[in-house]
Amino acid sequence: MTNEETIKIAGPFILEGVLNRGIKNRGIIIAHPHPLYGGDMNNPVVKTIARTFAAAGCTTLRFNFRGTGNSQGEFADGEGEIDDLLAAREHLSAAGIKDITLAGYSFGAWVIVNAAAAGKLNNEPLIFISPPAAMLPFAKTLKLPHLKQVITGELDQIAPPAPIKELIASWNPAANFAVIPDCDHFFHGCQPALSTILKG
């Protein structure tokens, strides 16, 4: 992605991000996996999501949650990270992008769900990649009518297909649910399949 630029995002803390300006008035924000387990905006799955949408002409923004990489602050158990997500959304909106999708991989999906449960989203389309249903508590009765797509791996022990399917039944039964065969939580060797599904 040759148009990428490193940016600073103003919020409760100054966050570092990478912005790729597209040719359409559409943007996507990608939230990364758990920072205490090595997750950051340079995660291969995060970058695959960004590349896929950049190739479609969208503006992409991946960023580091507080305390990760060069972002200020420290890990806040997922609560403060909601504010980080909202700061990234505000940054993209201020740049003139009004049609914004929120995508979260693993912990990033959990943060988005919690932001929705707190009533802090603006009806943005949502995409979840391997929401960690076997690791973190999810709001099972929450309605997410703007959830568009959920993807996980057949062999994912952190985001197993069965409990995710149960969550989708509550969140939004109309959401597209894809399970990639022979794929684990880290999408080793499965990133092309992930990209193909995202292009959908």
Residue pairs with C-beta under 8 A, 6 or more apart in sequence:
1 20
1 50
1 51
1 54
1 60
3 20
3 21
3 54
4 18
4 19
4 20
5 18
5 19
5 20
5 21
6 16
6 17
6 18
7 16
7 17
7 18
7 19
7 91
8 14
8 15
8 16
8 17
9 15
9 16
9 17
9 63
9 84
9 87
9 88
9 91
10 87
10 91
11 83
11 84
11 86
11 87
11 88
11 90
12 66
12 73
12 80
12 83
12 84
12 87
13 66
13 71
13 72
13 73
13 84
14 71
14 72
15 63
15 64
15 65
15 66
15 71
15 72
15 84
15 87
15 88
16 41
16 63
16 64
16 69
16 70
16 71
17 41
17 61
17 62
17 63
17 64
17 88
17 91
18 41
18 50
18 61
18 62
18 63
19 59
19 60
19 61
19 95
20 50
20 54
20 59
20 60
20 61
21 59
22 53
22 54
22 56
22 57
22 58
22 59
22 60
23 57
24 56
24 57
24 58
24 59
25 96
25 97
25 98
25 99
26 57
26 58
26 59
26 97
26 99
26 100
26 101
27 58
27 59
27 60
27 61
27 92
27 95
27 97
27 99
27 100
27 101
28 49
28 50
28 53
28 58
28 59
28 60
28 61
28 100
28 101
28 102
28 103
28 127
29 61
29 62
29 63
29 85
29 88
29 89
29 92
29 100
29 101
29 102
29 103
30 41
30 46
30 49
30 50
30 60
30 61
30 62
30 103
30 104
30 105
30 108
31 63
31 65
31 81
31 85
31 102
31 103
31 104
31 105
31 107
31 108
31 109
31 111
31 112
32 39
32 40
32 41
32 43
32 46
32 62
32 63
32 64
32 65
32 68
32 105
32 107
32 108
33 39
33 40
33 43
33 45
33 46
33 105
33 106
33 107
33 108
34 106
34 107
34 132
35 64
35 65
35 67
35 68
35 75
35 107
36 75
39 68
39 106
39 107
39 108
40 46
40 64
40 68
40 69
41 62
41 63
41 64
41 68
41 69
42 69
43 105
44 186
44 187
44 191
45 105
45 129
45 186
45 187
45 191
45 194
46 62
46 105
46 108
47 62
48 187
48 191
48 194
48 195
49 60
49 62
49 103
49 105
49 127
49 129
49 194
49 198
50 60
50 62
51 195
52 194
52 195
52 198
52 199
53 60
53 101
53 198
54 60
56 199
59 92
59 95
59 97
61 88
61 91
61 92
63 71
63 84
63 88
64 70
64 71
65 71
65 75
65 81
65 84
65 111
66 72
66 73
66 74
66 75
66 76
66 80
66 81
66 84
67 73
67 74
67 75
67 76
68 75
71 84
73 80
75 81
78 107
78 110
78 111
78 114
78 136
79 114
81 111
82 111
82 114
82 115
82 118
82 120
85 102
85 111
85 112
85 115
86 115
86 120
89 100
89 102
89 122
89 124
92 100
93 100
100 124
101 124
101 125
101 126
101 127
101 148
102 112
102 121
102 124
102 125
102 126
102 127
103 126
103 127
103 128
103 129
104 110
104 111
104 112
104 113
104 126
104 127
104 128
104 129
104 131
105 129
105 130
106 129
106 130
106 131
106 132
106 158
106 159
106 185
107 132
107 136
108 129
109 128
109 129
109 130
109 131
109 132
110 131
110 132
110 136
110 138
112 121
112 126
112 128
113 128
113 131
113 138
113 139
113 142
113 144
114 139
115 121
116 126
116 142
116 144
117 139
117 142
121 146
123 146
124 146
125 146
125 148
126 144
126 146
126 147
126 148
127 148
127 149
127 150
127 151
127 198
128 147
128 149
128 150
128 151
129 150
129 151
129 152
129 194
130 151
130 152
130 153
130 156
130 158
130 159
130 185
130 187
131 138
131 150
131 152
131 159
131 164
131 167
132 158
132 159
132 185
133 159
133 160
133 163
133 164
133 167
134 157
134 158
134 159
134 160
134 163
135 158
135 159
138 167
140 166
140 167
140 170
141 170
142 170
142 171
143 170
143 171
143 172
144 171
144 172
144 175
145 172
146 172
147 168
147 171
147 172
147 175
148 175
148 176
149 175
149 176
149 177
149 178
149 197
149 198
149 200
150 164
150 168
150 175
150 176
150 177
150 178
151 177
151 178
151 179
151 180
151 194
151 197
151 198
152 159
152 160
152 161
152 164
152 178
152 179
152 180
152 183
153 159
153 179
153 180
153 182
153 183
153 184
153 185
153 187
153 190
154 161
154 179
154 180
154 181
154 182
154 183
155 182
155 183
155 184
156 183
156 184
156 185
157 184
157 185
158 185
159 185
161 179
164 177
165 177
168 175
168 177
176 200
178 197
180 187
180 190
180 193
180 194
180 197
182 190
183 189
183 190
183 193
184 190
187 194
